[in-house]
Amino acid sequence: GQNIDQPTEMTATEGAIVQINCTYQTSGFNGLFWYQQHAGEAPTFLSYNVLDGLEEKGRFSSFLSRSKGYSYLLLKELQMKDSASYLCAVMDSNYQLIWGAGTKLIIKP
Amino acid sequence: GAVVSQHPSRVICKSGTSVKIECRSLDFQATTMFWYRQFPKQSLMLMATSNEGSKATYEQGVEKDKFLINHASLTLSTLTVTSAHPEDSSFYICSARLADNEQFFGPGTRLTVL
């Protein structure tokens, strides 16, 4: 079966760095996405990795290792507004997104 | 990034009525749109894949006669919840996929069935 695993909840301090991990087992791979979702809102796109390595975009970076079925989202200089759920999703061989359950990130002052 | 809109953003209806939700790609053409449902504190659940000009592909367990999907143009897909019941109350989100596989989401529609 297809499976995406990410931690249920994480807590970090404002100004710090946090890494959210995601491991996956899917039928085929056409890229991995990270989305941010605030409560009651639709997800917003953060990053897309299809090749191994680190993609940096401002305070957010995303890393992918296809051989290990592993990705992480790195958030630097955390701000209170970063409190949200972070969803990892993999596009399988049918070009459909398989979703993780999301990681709720709590930022404390 | 690409913009996807949904209308209405919120709807409250009586049990037994039908509700139509529109999803539009505003600045691009989307041959493929997706409809998701999300219950509180749960992950997104794919309901169906909508391809322009053809019948939608429904996920297992989703009743195609209850959730009617029409993708009549490259910029518009509609989801009609027929004979809605309280258990259909949920957050319905559409997304559109670009040629490079990026997927952009609409803002969502919160449906409450009384």
Interface residues (C-beta under 8 A of the other chain):
Chain A: N30 G31 F33 Y35 G40 E41 A42 P43 T44 F45 Y48 V50 L87 M91 Y95 Q96 L97 W99 G100 A101 G102
Chain B: G1 T32 F34 Q42 S43 L44 L46 T49 F91 I93 R97 N101 E102 Q103 F104 F105 G106 P107 G108 R110
